């Protein structure tokens, strides 16, 4: 399949707008405590602020997925980042926690717009697996950077100062909006410009591609439902195994470091060996890691498994998103991915909390493994379809390359 080739500057712009819109989300662990202290609120009330932000993101991503055929990406990037900067700026002066939740919902709308366009734009590139790999790898470094910066900001200025920083980062992201590729999803056909791939018959019919994509996205939401559900209790699991809190923080840092390299390796594998192999390997790996964390639940098993639990979902992302790009090269299905991931991530901890109360960490482990299995089985609808499409396209692409090599000079 064909697609837009990004220059290093364009790729940097795409990564920078993505990071600018996720600053609040990746620092939620610090924000919850700061909101509790700053507003004399309960942990549940602080959690509702994060939920409001997530719901705004999910709703906006779904709407934006319908708009990417009408507007160029730069227009949407500027719109989303401006909304995010306004939402975070007003959050810094919110007098009550209810107002804070409302402003964060507005900020979430901006995030949803940006991330949907990034996912769609990456899907329309010539090597979407590697593009997604670079985007996801950047999060590892960003998480480590914010882990050093934001605790100091919060200690010095509280939650209000933190939201000033978040608003400034969103505003700085506007620079990236002018560097990122300025394309528009095609209303029909395939690819960024509506051009047909080497064998149009090999691409799934539009209706079938949408059905396959929706099944896979539901599975993706279920996957994040399981991942966020267990992830919310990783710190508690470590403490139950008598791991010191300082050591738990160091384990999380190691996970962040691994997240830098993991998606790049996964993008390379996905672009050469297809999307189903990474799905199978990550599924097996997560099952083993979950067993180590919750069933064995020793200090040694925690030190080994906790960093892997952080990096394995990041490894899966490039190949899965690449499969969505194959079944729908316009990027409209990929643009809906943030909505499903956000909703699954928001609901997961609630149900996992119920499991922990009823059955402890042992029950949580077996429950999580089962939910992972359901989600990844549904996700396989996209990876299997994409791998089949790649095999069908390969002979035609070989002919095109041979013809180009022979007659290109003419």
C-alpha positions, 0 to 999 in steps of 0.5 A: 500500500502507498502512503505519505512519507514523513520527513524527520521534521514532520515526524517530530511535529506529529510526536510533539502535538501528541505529547502536548495533549497527553501531559495531564493524562500521563501525570494523573497519579501526581494530579490525584493527590494534588487535587485532594490536597488543593481542594480538600477533596476525597480520592473519589472526587479527585478521581471523578475529575480524571473521569470527566477528562477521559469522557471529554477525550472519548466523545471528542475522538469519536466526533473528530473521526467523522470530521477528518475528511472535511478538515486538514489536520493542521486546522484540527491540531490548532483547534484541539490544542487551543481548546486544551490550553483554555481548559487547562488555563481555566482549571488553574483558577477553578474555585471548586472541584465541580468547576475543575471537573467541568474545565477538565472535561473541556480540556479532554475535548481538546485532547480527543481532537488532537489524538484522533487526528494523530492516529489518523495521520499516522495511519496514512503514512507509508510505514504506519507501524514505525510511525506509531512506534516512534509516537509510542516510544516518545511516551516513555521518555516523556513519562520519565521527564514529567516524573522529575518535573511535575512532582517539583512543580506540585510541591512548589505551587500546588495543583493550580500551578500544575495546570498553568504548566499544562496550559503552557505545554498545550500552547507550545504544542501549537509549534508542532502543529505547524511542523506536522504533516498537513493532510486530510483523510480521503472521503473515498478510495484509499490513502492520504490522497485517495489514490488506489493501492496496487491491488484495490481488490485486496483491500477489504470492502468499505462496509466489511472493513468498518465491521472488522475495525469496530469489532477490533476496537471493541476488543481494544477497549476491553484490552485497556479495561483489563490493563487499566484495571490491574494497573490501578492496583500495581502499587498496592500489589507491590506493597502487599509483597512488602516492596518498599515504596521507593523501590516501586517508584524505581520499578516504574522508572525502569518500565518507562525506560523500556517503553522507549525501545519497546514500541520501536522494536514492535514497529519493526516487527510489525512492518516485516512479520505482520500484526498477528504475531505481536498480538500472540506474543504480547498476549502470552507475555501479559498472561505470564506477567499477570500471573507473576504479579498477582498469583505468585506475588513475591518481591522477586516476581514484582521486580521482574513483572511490573516493568514488563506490565508497563512495556508490553501494552506499548509494544502491542500498539504499533502493530495493532494500529498498523493493522487498522491502517491496512484495513482502512488506509484513510485513517478514519477507523484509527481515529476512533481508537482513542475513544475506545481506549479511554473508555476502557481505561476509565471503567477498568479500575472500578470493576477491578476494585470490586474484584479485589474486595471480593476475591483479593489480588489472586482473584484479580489476576485470574479475572484480568487474564480472562479479560485480556483473552477476550479483548485480544481475541476480538482485536485479532479480527483486525490483525488477521484481516490486515495480514491477509491483505498484506499477503494479497497485495505483496505480488502486485506490489512486487510487480510495481517495484520491478516495473519502477526499477526498470522503467523509472529512469525513463 
